[in-house]
Amino acid sequence: MPDNSDGFEELVAGIEAEMDQALIERRGAAALMFVRIAGALYTEAIGAGVPHDLAKEMATDYWVKEMHGGAALVREEDGDVE
């Protein structure tokens, strides 16, 4: 009986590589969408008269929540942690 383990391993490795590539492409497309939304959020906030620093914080908060769902953004002001 011939040994097909090498062929099977090559097949599995090929499928794994294709899945990794597809995941990378999906994550890249999502990141691009998130950056566009964050930019639009900043632009709209500035257009509505929101100060630059606040508009930047709003866009940053959105970006962090989308890119790092479980992460929390902590800011220190005057030694206090929020």
Long-range contacts (C-beta under 8 A, 24 or more apart in sequence): 31-67, 34-62, 34-63, 34-66, 34-67, 35-63, 37-62, 37-66, 38-62, 38-63, 38-66
